Every structure is written in structure tokens, then in C-alpha cells.
Amino acid sequence: MYVDLGNALSSVASPGVSRASLERLDEDVAAAHERIERGRANDEHGYAALNLPETADPDAITATVEPVADAEALVIVGIGGSALGAATLADALDSDVETHVLDNVDPEHTNDLLEGLPLADTAINVVSRSGTTAETLANFLVVREAFEDAGVDWTERTVVTTGEAGPLRDLADTHDLPVLKVPDGVPGRFSVLSTVGLAAAAIRGDDVEALLAGGRDVARNLSGSLFESPAYAYGATTYALDNRGASINAMLPYAEGLETYAEWYAQLWAESLGKDGLGQTPVRALGATDQHSQLQLYRAGPRNTMVTFVRPRERADRTIPETDVEGLSYLGDATLGELLDAEFEATEASLAAAGRPNVRVELDRVDERGLGQLLYGMEAACVLAGELHGVDTFVQPAVEWGKNAARGLLGAEGEYPEADAVEDKEQLLVE
Ligand SMILES: O=P(O)(O)OC[C@H]1O[C@](O)(CO)[C@@H](O)[C@@H]1O
């Protein structure tokens, strides 16, 4: 993982950060690193996630999913951190296993998905750390029923990833299903390099060991200085720019296979740093596509946005055929990859020319090792940014109100006063 901060400097951009300020900030990075290392050493909640490249057990994961290793199709049933990591790997890595992620409760989508699946050759990986998330459990009950209706034994096709206890754990025990435990102290959004993200990867035949090795590559560089650690360089710079007005961070990967990575990043950044009235708003984008939709705003709108450019240094390529069409011959001499890189560098430069802050993040290739580096790197960057902002990076209390209101509206057992507030909604309907 390579991070270039050049276009975030105040000599280029406003908001921007000066080298001198980064050097001063490095003292706080050193103190934060000490705190993070202490948290890792004691396997404290949250910090333990940064130990996963060492603590995850690829052999145990592969052995547990073995009963469904013959699958032609896979349905990952989960939501948030229990889906986005596996979805990111499935989007970025090739596999013969047709992979679907059921991370919403849209009946039309679920019906279409189930109708098209070869259920007898389909594996189900149902993932929920708490084991109580309504969307995940509802989708799983629907998927299970579809298998039963098709006369396929779902207990033969299901692998569960969940915590020590809870309804999903009970269901797995009742039906003696293969279970992978979600590691203690690892919040969902930091769990891609654990059983949560790696079970599906193992079923798909991805190189789980290489993913973890990528994580170790970046973990090795974590030190008390942002000038020695790409992950900390990124985390510290987003913090510095946020403090100077860049309250929005547009994540712009230049690889179709990294589109879901931008979604994964959005949860990591939003749920970790969005608290106490603070937090940089992540925006999901895709390069070069969103140059033609969002760039106008980032280049000429309010000076409240930084852009994070991500690209692989190497990729497969395809030549653009020669053409005699007037004015297009320049394309005929290039490849799609060269065009994409030109768009990347030109868009970076266009923001710098307009004095708009941006950071470049590169990985060697979009493969298991590169992804392990990128995902772990962004997790470490987020943990550092949380330390510098002084927020509790590893909790997300604000999401519970809505869950309780939904439970109340559906008549779940227990008291859910939040549901009353839904009923009492202020109305000013225009139709
Ligand atoms: O893994 P679980 O417990 O089903 O939770 C799914 C997701 O829901 C959240 O709790 C937010 O509602 C996320 O933090 C988490 O990743």
C-alpha cells in the first residue's frame, strides 16, 4: 500500500495541511500509536481487530466450510459489517462460484434472486455477530423456506458465522450446523479479515492466506510516525484536513472491482468516526465513471471535500482498436488501462489545479495480497483517526434507536417507546 499526500499539502490545496503541521501532528500520532499498541497487546475491544492477520485461523475456516466447498453458487446473508467485507472480496476477486449478497430486505430483489439460484448447488453463509439483526434473520428464514420448498436440505448447504450466543447460535446448535465464531473484541466493520469476511472467501476458493499476508504487510509498518506508515499517513491526513474544513471524503477507486470497497469504506468511516457531533462524511464513488457525475461539485463546489484516489499499479489490459474516425485516432494508439490511468492522473491534477485537497492510495494489484493491504490499511487509518479525534471508534450506539422503533412497529416482545415517535410523525404532505 502506497500513500501520496502531495496534493493534500497547503502549498497545493485549501483546505490543506503544511508539512510543519504534519510534523507537529506526528507527536500525537506517536502517542496514539502507543495507545493502539497497548490495546492490541491486551486484545482490547476494537484494537483486537488489528491483530487479525496474526490471530485468524485460515485452516479452521477452510475446514469448517468444507461441507459446502463444492458449491456452484453462494448466498451471503448478512448486513453492514457482516456483509460488506465479504461483498468487497467477492466484487474484487474472480471465482467460479457465482456469489450473491443478500444485505437488504427488498422482497422483489429477494424473490428474483431465489428464483434464479441452482439451490441444490448453492451454499448459504449467514453472518451476524449479534445473531439478532432483523434483516439478516428474516432473509435467512426466507432463504431456508425456499430451499425447503425446492426439497433441498438447507442444513447441508448452510454455514453460520455468529457470536457465542443469540438466536442464530441457537438455530445453528439446534440443527447442528457448521459454525464459525465471530472473534471477540472485533466490531463488524473491522471484521473482514476474520471468520466474518473469510468464510465466504474460503467457499469461493479465494487465497485466504494471501489476504492475511497483505494485512501483515501493513501491520509491520505501523509505527509511531505517519512518515513511516502509509496507513497512519492516510489516517492522520484525513484528520488534519477534516479539522481544516474537509468534512466530506469522497472515496474514488479506479477499478470496477473496487466499487464495493467504497461501500465498505463508507461504513468503516461513518460508523467509527460519526459521533459526538464529529465525523468526516464518506462518499462512495467510482473512477472514471463519477468524474462524469460528481467531479463538478468536488472541483467547483464548497471547499468542504477531500477526494481519495485509489488504483492498482498493475492490471490486465485491453488495446483500443485503431480507428479512422476523425479526431479519435489518439484512442487507437492506447489501451483502456492507459486511458483509465490518464483519467486518474488528470482528475487528480484538475483538483490540485483548483486547490482542492486529494490523496493518492495505490496497491500493486487488485488481488488477495493487495486487498489485504488496502482493507487492513484503511482499518488502521480509521483507528488512528479515531484516536486523534478523541472518539470511541468501536461503538455505534446511535443505530439502536431505529432498530428498536422497527421492532416496536412489528410488535416484537418488549417495550419500544421509539415506535410511538414513529406514529407521532409531524405531517406536511404535498401531493
Ligand atoms: O453482525 P450483526 O450483529 O448482524 O450487525 C450487523 C451490522 O449492524 C450494525 O450493528 C449497525 O446496525 C453494524 O455495526 C453491524 O456491522
The ligand as a MOL file (V3000), in Angstrom:
LIG
                    3D

  0  0  0     0  0            999 V3000
M  V30 BEGIN CTAB
M  V30 COUNTS 16 16 0 0 0
M  V30 BEGIN ATOM
M  V30 1 O -23.4270 -8.5720 12.6760 0
M  V30 2 P -24.7010 -8.0450 13.1800 0
M  V30 3 O -24.8280 -8.1030 14.6710 0
M  V30 4 O -25.8840 -8.6900 12.4880 0
M  V30 5 O -24.7740 -6.4700 12.8410 0
M  V30 6 C -24.7300 -6.0230 11.5180 0
M  V30 7 C -24.3730 -4.5830 11.4530 0
M  V30 8 O -25.3610 -3.7950 12.1380 0
M  V30 9 C -24.7180 -2.7620 12.8860 0
M  V30 10 O -24.7890 -3.1130 14.2140 0
M  V30 11 C -25.3960 -1.4360 12.6510 0
M  V30 12 O -26.7440 -1.5290 12.8090 0
M  V30 13 C -23.3020 -2.7310 12.3890 0
M  V30 14 O -22.4030 -2.1790 13.3030 0
M  V30 15 C -23.0530 -4.1840 12.0980 0
M  V30 16 O -21.9600 -4.3490 11.2560 0
M  V30 END ATOM
M  V30 BEGIN BOND
M  V30 1 2 1 2
M  V30 2 1 2 3
M  V30 3 1 2 4
M  V30 4 1 2 5
M  V30 5 1 5 6
M  V30 6 1 6 7
M  V30 7 1 7 8
M  V30 8 1 7 15
M  V30 9 1 8 9
M  V30 10 1 9 10
M  V30 11 1 9 11
M  V30 12 1 9 13
M  V30 13 1 11 12
M  V30 14 1 13 14
M  V30 15 1 13 15
M  V30 16 1 15 16
M  V30 END BOND
M  V30 END CTAB
M  END
